[in-house]
Amino acid sequence: MKQGEEILDGFPQDVNEKLVAYLSRDLSANQREAFENRILEDEFFSQQIEEAQFALLEAYAEGSLPPEVHERLTPWAASSNYAREHLSITRRLKKLSSPSAHRRVRSATLWLFAAAACLLFAALPWVFLRRHPSPPNVAKLEPQHVPAPAATTPNTILLVAERLRGAGPPVQPLETFPIEGSIPLRLQIVLPASHSSNTYSVVVRHITNSRPVARFAGIKTQGPAQTPHIEVILPAHTLQSGEYMADVETPGDLFHVPFRVHETK
Amino acid sequence: VDAATFQALLLALDPNHDKAAQDYRRLHERLVRFFSLHPVADPYALADEALDRLARRVAADPNEVITPSAFLVGIARHLLQEEERRRIRESKAAQEWAPVVADSSSEDEDLHRRLERCLNTMRKEQRELLIEYYRSTGRQKIEHHRELAAKLGITLNALRNRLMRARKELDDCVRRSRRDVSSTESTRR
């Protein structure tokens, strides 16, 4: 596995080999069991496996694994949703990063430059007229109101009310959602299946000082009965980077759904 | 699971609430890693389910579960078997439905659209790192990554860790957008 060693450098070779053997089902039942026990019980080993799996998938997508290893991993790569998704994203990223994609960007930049030049040329007479004051008897135009650009597609945050069990403090790490502050934010909260026909009120508040930033009432559930969800739209700039809690209430039930947002622009 | 059941699990993990919360999070991460090595539909959902089952067992009889992490191994294996049976059932059904399933090119376009949207929501330096990291291929790749690490003033290992974090954020975003109910509906329309 010489070539593999170079590509997967930085990882203990025995971890790579064990992982390949496990994924290609080359371990005995006892060995498999021992391997699984370690992943679930040994934090350090579990992290090593995650890193080695990442490197293996990257090398698989690159086509740089030794053919024998590539072949052994193919049944797993084809049947695992996780692996397929990782490989698809890597391939897409490679396409986006490829020199041809950059040529396209450069070409688009040139077109933009050309278009800007045309606009400038077209605007020259107006610039010329502005430099020469209008005669006094010409009525001045009122400054025109420039309409704000139309709202773009809102950010979407999907939260699951089931994840916080009961009214206790949050125990899972808060999930961070990147948002663009200048556009509205759509908050979707998936509810337990038994809640499909209820009406809810939603209060979004800061976790630190409990200060509410938005309130909604009479929100009806949407979607199929198995995965009902409610949806509210927060105007642009309602949330800034920070930690928030969505209190979702219906008669007899209250969910606290924590989340964190990070403003990217 | 309800709040009392969940509290019972936390207590079984550690009497200190904060420590128990950390243990819970680590167990969840390990379960996700374990399930992601297998052909399952959603490693995260299975990790949730495994911990829910553990919580119910602990609440039912705290003396039965001496070492929660060891107990979890059995639950995880059991879930994997259930998932395998479900997969076999679904693959039989999928064969019957194969002619009406959307072709892969539309899936590819869908992924591309989601990926670009997620990239645009990431921090600029993370986005640039991802694009830059994947620029070169083959033998040039190693040299390119060395240069990139030198440019950022970090080691190759640190570069790889940064990339892994950025990829995790990107992959999570794509995964979330796929689970986004509305966008799924609009895609189907």
Interface residues (C-beta under 8 A of the other chain):
Chain A: E6 G10 L19 Y22 L23 E36 N37 I39 L40 E41 E43 S46 I49 E50 E51 Q53 F54 A55 E62 S64 W76 S79 S80 N81 Y82 A83 E85 H86 S88 I89 T90 R92 L93 K94 L96 S97 S98 P99 N155 T156 L158 R163 R165 G166 A167 G168 P169 V171 Q172 P173 P178 I179 E180 R186 Q188 V190 Q222 G223 T227 H229 E231 H262 T264
Chain B: V1 D2 A3 A4 T5 F6 Q7 L10 H17 A20 A21 Y24 R25 R26 H28 E29 R30 L31 R33 F34 F35 S36 L37 H38 P39 V40 A41 D42 P43 D48 A55 S69 A70 L72 V73 A76 R77 D108 L111 H112 L115 E116 L119 T121 M122 R123 K124 L130 I131 E132 Y133 Y134 R135 T137 G138 K141 I142 L156 N157 R160 M164 R167 E169 L170 D171 C173 V174 R175 R176 S177 R179 D180 V181 S182 S183 E185
